[in-house]
């Protein structure tokens, strides 16, 4: 039986780092052996780059993330070059991440 893959986008990763989603936090903290969590270096870069100095960011969450989530190269996975993170993209991601889950 093949494991299910769940792709984490930058907004979801930022939610995890900021602690604004119990669902994503549980997915990562309580590793599910029936599901592989995957992302790209671009999404991780965007999430980390969207953190502000005043955010309550716990570095241990990054360590756990890297332990549980398979991070692939955007170039290898999607054949695209990474892009530079813009202020507009940071604001877009922060709006997503700071919105509480329904």
C-alpha distances in whole Angstrom, upper triangle without the diagonal:
4,7,9,13,16,19,22,25,29,30,27,27,31,31,29,32,34,33,33,29,28,25,24,26,24,20,22,24,21,18,15,12,9,11,13,17,18,22,24,28,30,28,29,32,33,32,34,37,37,38,42,44,44,41,40,37,36,35,32,30,30,29,26,25,25,23,20,20,19,22,23,26,27,28,25,23,25,28,30,33,33,36,39,38,41,43,42,38,39,40,38,35,37,38,34,33,37,36,35,31,32
4,7,9,13,16,19,22,25,27,24,24,28,28,26,29,31,30,30,27,26,23,22,24,22,18,20,22,20,17,14,11,9,9,10,14,15,18,21,24,26,25,25,29,30,29,31,33,34,35,39,41,42,38,37,34,33,32,30,28,27,26,24,22,22,21,18,17,16,19,19,22,23,25,22,19,21,24,27,29,29,32,35,35,37,39,38,35,35,37,34,32,34,35,31,31,34,33,32,29,30
4,6,10,13,16,19,22,24,21,21,25,24,22,25,28,26,27,24,23,19,18,20,18,15,16,18,16,13,10,8,5,5,7,10,12,16,18,22,24,22,22,26,27,26,28,30,31,31,35,37,38,34,33,31,30,29,26,24,24,23,20,19,19,18,14,14,13,17,17,21,21,24,21,18,20,24,26,28,28,30,33,32,35,37,36,32,32,34,31,29,31,32,28,27,30,30,29,26,27
4,7,10,13,16,20,21,18,19,22,22,20,23,26,24,24,21,20,17,16,18,17,13,15,18,16,13,10,10,7,5,6,9,10,14,17,20,22,20,21,24,25,23,26,28,28,29,33,36,36,32,32,29,28,28,26,23,23,23,20,18,19,18,14,13,13,16,17,20,20,23,20,17,19,22,24,26,26,28,31,30,32,34,33,29,30,31,28,26,28,28,25,24,27,27,26,23,24
4,6,10,13,16,17,15,15,19,19,18,21,23,22,22,19,19,16,14,17,16,12,13,16,16,13,11,11,9,6,5,6,7,10,13,17,18,16,17,20,21,20,22,25,25,26,30,32,33,29,29,26,26,25,24,21,20,20,18,15,16,16,12,10,10,12,13,16,16,19,17,14,16,19,21,23,22,24,27,26,29,30,29,26,26,28,25,22,25,26,22,22,25,25,24,21,23
4,6,10,13,14,11,12,16,15,15,17,20,19,19,16,16,13,11,14,14,10,11,15,14,12,11,12,11,7,6,5,6,8,12,15,16,14,15,18,18,17,20,22,22,23,27,29,30,26,26,24,23,23,22,19,18,19,17,14,15,15,12,10,10,12,13,16,16,19,18,14,16,19,20,22,21,23,25,24,26,27,26,23,23,24,22,19,21,22,18,18,21,21,20,18,20
4,6,10,11,9,10,14,14,14,16,19,18,18,16,17,14,12,14,15,12,12,16,17,14,14,15,14,10,8,6,5,5,9,12,13,10,12,15,15,14,17,19,19,20,24,27,28,24,25,22,22,22,21,18,17,18,17,13,14,15,13,9,10,10,11,13,13,16,15,12,13,16,17,18,17,19,21,20,22,24,23,19,20,22,19,16,19,20,16,16,20,20,20,18,20
4,7,8,6,6,10,10,10,12,15,15,15,13,15,12,9,12,13,11,10,14,16,14,15,16,16,12,10,7,6,5,8,11,11,8,9,12,12,11,14,16,15,17,21,23,24,21,21,18,19,19,18,15,14,16,14,11,13,14,12,9,10,10,11,14,13,17,17,14,14,18,17,18,16,18,19,18,20,21,20,17,17,18,16,13,15,17,13,13,16,17,17,15,18
4,6,5,6,9,10,11,13,14,15,15,14,16,14,11,14,16,14,14,17,19,18,18,20,20,16,14,11,9,7,8,10,9,6,8,11,9,9,12,14,13,15,19,22,23,20,20,18,20,19,20,16,15,18,17,13,15,17,15,12,13,11,12,14,12,16,17,14,14,17,16,16,14,15,16,14,16,18,17,13,13,15,13,10,13,14,11,11,15,15,16,15,18
4,5,5,6,9,10,10,12,14,14,13,16,15,12,14,17,15,14,18,20,19,20,23,23,19,17,13,11,8,9,10,8,4,6,8,6,5,9,10,9,11,15,18,19,16,18,15,17,17,18,15,13,17,16,13,14,17,16,13,14,12,13,14,13,16,18,16,15,18,16,16,13,13,14,11,13,14,14,10,10,12,10,7,10,12,9,9,13,14,16,16,19
4,5,5,6,9,10,10,12,11,11,14,13,11,13,16,15,15,17,20,20,21,23,23,20,18,15,14,11,13,13,12,8,9,11,9,7,10,11,9,11,14,18,18,15,16,15,17,18,19,15,15,18,17,14,16,19,17,15,17,15,17,18,16,20,21,19,18,21,19,19,17,16,16,13,14,15,13,10,10,11,9,5,7,9,6,6,9,10,12,12,15
4,5,5,6,9,10,10,9,8,11,10,7,10,12,11,11,14,16,16,17,20,20,16,15,12,12,10,12,14,13,9,10,13,11,8,12,14,12,13,16,19,19,16,16,15,16,17,17,13,13,16,15,12,15,17,15,12,15,14,16,18,17,21,21,19,19,22,21,21,19,19,19,16,18,18,17,14,13,14,12,9,10,11,8,7,10,11,12,11,14
4,5,5,6,9,10,10,10,12,12,8,9,13,11,10,13,15,15,17,19,20,17,15,11,11,9,11,11,11,8,7,10,9,6,9,11,10,11,14,17,18,14,15,12,13,13,14,10,10,13,12,9,11,14,12,10,13,12,14,16,16,19,20,18,19,22,20,20,17,17,18,15,17,18,18,14,13,15,13,10,11,13,10,8,12,13,14,14,17
4,5,5,6,8,9,10,13,13,10,11,14,14,13,15,18,18,20,23,24,20,19,15,14,12,14,13,13,9,8,10,8,5,7,9,8,8,11,14,14,11,12,10,12,13,14,11,10,14,14,11,14,16,15,14,16,15,17,19,18,22,23,21,21,24,22,21,18,18,17,14,16,15,15,12,10,12,11,7,8,10,9,6,9,11,12,13,17
4,6,5,6,5,6,9,10,8,8,12,12,12,13,16,17,19,22,23,19,19,15,16,14,16,17,16,12,12,14,12,9,11,13,11,10,13,16,15,12,12,11,13,14,15,11,12,15,14,12,15,17,16,15,18,17,20,21,21,24,25,23,23,26,25,25,21,21,21,17,19,18,18,15,13,13,13,9,8,10,8,4,7,9,9,10,13
4,5,5,7,6,8,9,6,6,9,10,8,10,13,14,16,19,20,17,16,13,14,13,16,16,16,13,11,14,13,10,11,14,12,11,14,17,16,12,12,10,10,12,12,8,9,12,11,9,12,14,13,12,15,15,19,21,21,24,25,23,24,27,25,25,22,22,22,19,21,20,20,18,15,17,16,12,12,14,12,8,10,12,12,12,15
4,6,8,9,11,13,10,9,12,13,11,12,15,16,19,22,23,20,19,15,16,15,16,15,16,13,11,12,12,8,8,11,10,8,11,13,13,9,9,6,7,9,10,6,7,11,10,9,12,14,14,13,16,16,19,21,21,24,25,24,25,27,25,25,21,21,20,18,19,19,19,17,14,16,16,12,11,14,13,9,11,13,14,14,18
4,6,8,11,13,11,10,13,15,13,14,17,19,21,24,26,23,22,18,19,18,19,19,18,15,14,15,14,10,10,13,10,8,10,12,11,7,7,6,8,11,12,9,11,14,14,13,16,18,17,17,20,19,22,24,24,27,28,26,27,30,28,27,24,23,22,19,20,18,19,17,14,14,15,12,10,12,11,7,8,11,11,13,16
4,6,7,10,9,7,10,12,12,12,15,17,19,22,24,21,21,18,19,18,20,21,21,17,16,18,17,13,14,16,14,12,14,15,14,10,9,9,10,12,12,9,12,15,13,13,16,18,17,17,20,20,23,25,25,29,30,28,28,31,30,29,26,26,25,22,23,22,22,20,17,17,17,14,12,14,13,9,9,11,10,11,14
4,7,9,9,8,11,13,13,14,16,18,20,24,24,22,22,18,20,19,21,22,21,17,17,19,17,13,15,17,14,13,15,17,15,12,11,12,13,16,16,13,15,18,16,15,19,20,19,18,22,22,25,26,26,30,30,28,28,31,30,30,26,26,25,22,22,21,21,19,16,16,15,13,11,11,10,7,6,7,6,7,11
4,5,5,6,9,10,11,12,14,16,17,21,21,18,19,16,18,17,20,21,21,17,17,19,18,14,16,19,16,16,18,20,19,15,14,14,15,17,17,13,15,18,16,14,18,19,17,17,20,20,23,25,25,29,29,26,27,30,29,29,26,26,26,23,24,23,22,20,18,18,17,14,13,13,11,8,9,9,7,6,9
4,6,5,6,9,10,10,11,14,15,19,19,17,18,16,18,19,22,23,23,20,19,22,21,17,19,22,20,19,21,23,21,17,16,16,16,18,17,13,16,18,15,15,18,19,16,17,20,22,25,27,27,31,31,28,29,32,31,32,29,29,29,26,28,27,26,24,22,22,21,18,17,17,14,12,13,12,9,8,11
4,5,5,6,9,10,10,12,13,16,16,14,15,13,16,17,20,22,22,19,18,22,20,17,20,22,20,20,23,25,24,20,19,18,18,20,18,15,17,19,16,14,18,18,15,15,18,20,23,25,25,29,29,26,27,30,30,30,28,28,29,26,28,27,26,23,22,22,21,18,18,18,15,13,14,13,11,8,10
4,5,5,6,8,10,11,12,15,16,13,13,11,13,13,17,18,19,15,15,18,17,14,16,19,18,17,20,22,22,18,17,16,16,17,16,12,13,15,13,11,14,15,12,12,15,16,19,22,22,26,25,23,24,27,26,27,25,25,26,23,25,25,24,21,20,20,19,15,16,16,13,11,13,13,12,10,13
4,6,5,6,8,10,12,16,17,15,15,12,15,15,18,19,20,17,15,19,18,15,16,19,18,17,20,21,20,17,15,13,13,14,13,9,12,13,10,10,14,14,12,12,16,17,21,23,24,27,27,25,26,29,29,29,26,27,27,24,26,26,26,23,21,22,21,17,17,18,15,12,14,15,13,12,15
4,5,5,5,8,9,13,14,13,14,12,15,17,20,22,23,19,18,22,21,18,20,23,22,21,23,25,24,20,18,17,16,17,15,12,14,15,12,12,15,14,12,13,17,19,22,25,26,29,28,26,27,31,31,31,29,30,30,28,30,29,29,26,24,25,24,20,20,21,18,16,17,17,15,13,15
4,6,6,6,7,11,11,9,10,9,12,14,17,19,21,17,16,20,20,17,19,22,21,21,24,26,25,22,20,18,17,18,16,13,14,15,11,10,13,13,9,10,13,16,19,22,23,26,25,22,24,28,28,28,26,28,28,26,28,29,28,25,24,25,23,20,20,21,18,16,18,18,16,14,16
4,6,6,8,11,13,11,10,8,11,12,16,17,19,16,14,18,18,15,16,20,20,19,22,24,24,20,18,16,14,14,12,9,11,11,8,7,10,9,7,8,11,13,17,20,21,25,24,21,23,27,26,27,25,26,27,25,27,27,27,24,23,24,23,19,20,21,18,16,18,19,18,16,19
4,6,9,12,14,13,13,12,14,16,19,20,22,19,17,20,21,18,18,22,21,20,23,24,24,20,18,15,13,14,11,9,11,11,7,8,11,10,8,11,14,16,20,23,24,28,27,25,27,30,30,30,28,29,29,27,30,30,30,27,25,26,25,22,22,23,21,18,20,21,19,17,20
4,6,9,12,11,12,12,15,18,21,22,24,21,20,23,24,21,22,25,25,24,26,28,27,23,21,19,17,18,15,12,15,14,10,11,14,12,9,12,15,18,21,25,26,29,28,26,28,31,32,32,30,32,32,30,33,33,33,30,28,29,28,24,25,26,23,20,22,23,20,19,21
4,6,9,8,9,9,12,15,19,20,23,20,18,22,23,20,21,25,25,24,27,29,29,25,23,21,19,18,15,13,15,14,10,10,12,10,7,9,12,15,18,22,24,27,25,23,25,29,29,30,28,30,31,29,32,33,33,29,28,30,28,25,25,27,24,21,24,24,22,20,22
4,5,6,8,9,13,16,20,22,24,21,20,24,25,22,24,27,27,27,30,32,32,28,26,24,22,22,19,17,18,17,14,13,15,13,9,11,13,17,19,23,24,27,25,23,25,29,29,31,29,31,33,31,34,34,34,30,30,31,29,26,27,28,25,23,25,25,23,21,22
4,6,7,10,13,17,20,22,25,23,22,26,27,25,26,29,30,29,33,34,35,31,29,27,25,24,21,19,20,19,15,15,16,13,10,12,13,17,19,23,24,27,25,22,25,28,30,31,30,32,34,33,36,37,36,33,32,34,32,29,30,31,28,26,29,29,27,24,26
4,7,10,13,17,20,23,25,23,23,26,27,25,27,30,30,30,34,36,36,32,31,28,27,26,24,22,22,21,18,17,18,16,13,13,14,18,19,23,24,27,24,22,24,27,29,31,30,32,34,33,36,37,36,33,32,34,32,28,30,31,27,26,29,28,27,24,25
4,6,10,13,17,20,21,19,19,23,24,22,24,27,27,27,31,33,33,29,28,26,25,24,22,19,19,19,16,15,16,14,11,10,11,15,16,20,21,24,21,19,21,24,25,27,26,28,30,29,32,33,33,29,29,30,28,25,27,27,24,23,26,25,24,21,23
4,6,10,13,16,18,16,16,20,21,19,21,24,25,25,29,31,32,28,27,24,23,22,20,18,17,17,14,12,13,12,8,7,8,11,13,16,17,20,18,15,18,21,22,24,23,25,27,27,30,31,30,27,27,29,26,23,25,27,23,22,25,25,24,22,24
4,7,11,13,15,13,13,16,17,16,18,21,21,21,25,27,28,24,24,21,20,19,18,15,14,15,12,10,10,11,7,5,6,9,11,14,15,18,17,14,17,20,21,22,20,22,24,23,26,27,27,23,23,25,23,20,22,23,20,18,22,22,21,19,22
4,7,10,12,10,10,14,15,14,16,19,19,20,24,27,28,24,24,21,21,19,19,16,14,15,13,10,10,11,9,5,5,6,7,11,12,15,13,11,13,16,17,18,17,19,21,20,23,25,25,21,21,24,22,18,21,22,19,18,22,23,23,21,23
4,7,8,7,7,11,11,11,13,15,16,18,22,24,26,22,23,20,20,18,18,16,13,15,14,11,10,13,11,7,6,5,6,9,9,12,12,9,11,14,14,15,13,15,17,17,20,22,21,18,18,20,19,16,18,20,17,16,20,21,22,20,23
4,5,5,6,9,10,11,13,14,16,18,21,24,26,23,24,21,21,19,20,17,14,16,16,12,12,14,13,10,8,5,5,6,5,9,9,8,9,12,11,11,10,12,14,14,18,20,20,16,17,20,18,16,19,21,18,18,22,23,24,23,26
4,6,5,6,9,10,10,12,14,16,19,22,24,22,22,19,20,17,18,16,13,15,16,12,11,14,14,11,10,6,6,5,6,9,10,10,11,13,11,11,8,11,12,12,16,19,19,16,16,19,18,16,18,21,19,18,22,24,25,25,28
4,6,5,6,9,10,10,12,15,18,21,23,21,22,19,21,19,20,18,15,17,18,15,14,18,17,14,13,9,9,8,6,9,12,11,11,12,10,9,6,8,9,9,13,15,16,12,13,16,15,13,16,19,17,17,20,22,24,24,27
4,5,5,6,9,10,11,13,17,20,21,19,20,17,18,17,19,16,13,16,16,13,13,16,15,12,12,9,10,10,9,12,14,12,12,15,13,12,9,10,11,10,13,15,15,11,12,15,13,11,13,16,14,13,17,18,20,20,23
4,5,5,6,8,10,11,15,17,19,17,18,14,15,14,15,13,10,12,13,10,10,13,13,10,11,8,10,10,11,14,15,14,15,17,15,14,11,12,13,11,15,16,17,13,13,16,15,12,14,17,15,14,17,19,20,20,24
4,6,5,6,8,10,14,16,18,16,18,15,16,15,17,15,12,14,16,13,13,16,17,14,14,11,12,11,11,14,16,15,16,17,15,13,9,10,9,8,12,14,15,12,11,15,15,12,14,17,16,15,18,20,22,23,26
4,6,5,6,9,12,15,17,15,17,15,17,16,18,16,13,17,18,15,15,19,18,16,16,13,14,14,12,15,18,17,16,18,15,14,10,9,9,6,9,11,12,8,7,11,11,8,10,14,13,12,15,17,20,20,24
4,5,5,7,11,14,15,12,14,12,14,13,15,13,11,14,15,12,13,17,16,14,15,13,15,15,15,18,20,18,18,20,18,17,14,13,12,10,12,12,13,10,8,11,11,8,9,12,11,9,12,15,17,18,21
4,5,6,9,11,13,11,13,10,12,11,13,11,9,13,14,12,13,16,17,15,16,14,16,16,16,19,21,20,21,22,20,18,14,14,13,10,13,13,15,12,10,13,14,11,11,15,14,12,14,18,19,20,24
4,6,8,11,13,12,14,12,15,14,17,15,13,16,18,16,16,20,20,18,19,16,18,17,16,19,21,21,21,22,19,17,13,12,10,7,9,10,12,10,7,11,12,10,11,14,14,13,15,18,20,22,25
4,6,10,12,10,13,11,14,15,17,15,14,17,19,16,18,21,21,19,20,18,20,19,18,21,24,23,22,24,21,19,16,14,12,9,10,9,10,8,5,8,9,7,7,11,11,10,12,15,17,19,22
4,7,8,6,9,8,11,12,15,13,12,16,17,15,17,20,21,19,21,19,21,21,21,24,26,25,25,27,24,22,19,17,15,12,13,12,14,12,8,10,12,10,8,12,13,10,11,15,17,19,23
4,5,5,9,9,12,14,17,16,15,19,20,19,20,23,24,23,25,23,25,25,24,27,29,29,29,30,27,25,21,20,17,14,14,12,14,14,10,11,14,12,10,13,15,12,12,16,18,21,24
4,6,8,9,12,13,16,16,16,19,21,20,21,24,25,25,27,25,27,27,27,30,32,31,31,33,30,28,24,23,20,17,17,15,18,17,13,14,17,16,13,17,18,16,15,19,21,23,27
4,6,9,12,14,17,16,17,20,21,21,23,25,26,26,28,26,29,29,29,32,34,33,33,35,32,31,27,25,22,19,19,17,19,18,15,15,18,16,13,16,18,15,14,17,19,22,25
4,6,9,12,14,13,14,17,18,18,20,22,23,22,25,23,26,27,27,30,32,31,31,33,30,29,25,24,22,18,19,17,18,17,14,14,16,14,11,14,15,12,11,15,16,18,22
4,6,10,12,11,13,15,16,16,19,21,21,21,24,23,27,28,28,31,33,31,32,34,32,31,27,26,24,21,22,20,22,20,17,17,19,16,14,16,17,13,12,16,16,18,22
4,6,9,8,9,12,13,13,15,17,18,18,21,20,23,24,25,28,29,28,29,31,29,28,24,24,22,19,21,19,21,19,16,17,19,16,14,17,17,13,13,17,17,19,23
4,5,6,7,9,10,11,13,15,16,17,20,19,23,24,26,29,29,28,30,32,30,29,26,26,24,22,24,23,24,22,19,21,22,18,17,20,19,16,16,19,19,20,24
4,5,5,7,9,10,11,13,15,15,18,17,21,22,23,27,27,26,28,30,29,27,24,24,23,21,23,23,25,23,20,22,23,19,18,22,21,17,19,22,22,23,26
4,5,5,6,8,10,10,12,14,17,17,21,23,24,27,28,27,29,31,30,29,26,27,26,24,26,26,28,25,22,24,25,21,20,24,22,19,20,23,22,23,26
4,5,5,6,9,10,11,12,15,15,19,21,22,26,26,24,26,29,28,27,24,24,24,22,24,24,25,22,20,22,22,18,18,20,19,15,17,19,19,19,23
4,5,5,6,9,10,10,13,12,16,18,19,22,23,22,24,26,25,24,20,21,21,19,22,22,24,21,18,21,21,17,17,21,19,16,18,21,21,21,25
4,5,5,6,9,10,12,13,16,18,21,23,23,22,25,27,26,25,23,24,24,22,25,26,27,24,22,25,25,21,21,24,23,19,22,24,24,24,27
4,5,5,6,8,11,13,16,19,21,24,24,22,25,27,27,26,24,25,25,24,27,27,28,25,23,25,25,21,21,24,22,19,21,23,22,22,25
4,5,5,6,9,10,13,16,18,21,20,19,21,24,23,23,20,22,22,21,24,24,25,22,20,22,22,18,19,21,19,16,19,21,20,20,23
4,6,6,7,8,11,14,16,19,18,18,20,22,22,22,19,21,22,21,24,25,26,23,21,24,24,20,21,24,22,19,22,24,24,23,27
4,6,8,10,13,16,19,22,20,19,22,25,25,25,23,25,25,24,28,29,30,26,25,28,27,23,24,27,24,22,24,26,25,24,28
4,7,9,13,16,18,21,20,18,21,24,24,25,23,25,26,25,28,29,29,26,24,27,26,22,23,25,22,20,23,24,23,22,25
4,6,10,13,15,18,17,15,17,20,20,21,19,21,23,22,25,26,26,23,22,24,23,19,21,23,20,18,22,23,23,21,24
4,6,10,12,15,13,12,15,17,18,19,17,20,22,21,25,27,27,23,23,26,24,21,23,25,22,21,24,25,25,24,27
4,7,9,12,11,10,13,15,15,15,14,17,18,18,22,24,24,20,20,23,22,19,21,24,21,20,23,25,25,24,27
4,6,9,7,6,10,11,12,13,12,15,18,18,22,24,25,21,21,25,23,20,23,25,23,22,26,27,28,27,30
4,5,5,6,8,9,9,9,9,13,15,16,20,23,23,20,21,24,23,20,23,26,23,23,27,28,29,29,31
4,5,5,5,7,6,7,7,10,13,14,18,21,21,17,19,22,20,18,22,24,22,22,25,27,28,27,30
4,6,6,4,5,5,7,11,14,16,19,23,23,20,22,25,23,22,25,27,25,25,29,30,32,31,34
4,6,5,8,9,11,14,18,20,23,26,26,23,24,27,26,24,27,29,27,27,31,32,33,32,34
4,6,8,10,11,15,18,19,22,25,25,21,23,26,24,22,25,27,24,24,28,29,30,29,31
4,5,9,10,13,17,18,21,24,23,20,22,25,22,21,24,26,23,24,28,28,30,29,31
4,7,10,13,16,18,21,25,24,21,23,26,24,23,27,28,26,27,30,31,33,32,34
4,7,9,13,15,17,21,21,18,20,23,21,20,24,25,24,25,28,29,31,31,33
4,6,10,13,15,19,19,17,19,22,21,20,23,25,24,25,28,29,32,31,34
4,7,9,12,16,16,14,15,19,18,17,20,22,21,21,25,26,29,29,31
4,6,9,13,13,11,13,16,15,15,18,20,19,20,23,25,28,28,31
4,6,10,11,10,11,14,14,14,17,19,19,20,22,24,27,28,31
4,7,8,6,7,11,11,11,13,15,16,16,18,21,24,25,28
4,5,5,6,9,10,11,12,14,16,16,18,20,24,25,28
4,5,5,6,9,10,11,12,14,15,16,18,22,24,27
4,5,5,6,9,10,11,13,14,15,17,21,22,25
4,5,5,6,9,10,11,12,14,16,19,20,23
4,5,5,6,9,10,10,12,14,17,19,22
4,5,5,6,9,10,10,12,16,18,21
4,6,5,7,9,10,11,15,16,19
4,5,5,6,9,10,13,14,17
4,5,5,6,8,12,14,17
4,6,5,6,10,12,15
4,6,6,9,10,12
4,6,8,9,13
4,6,9,12
4,6,9
4,6
4
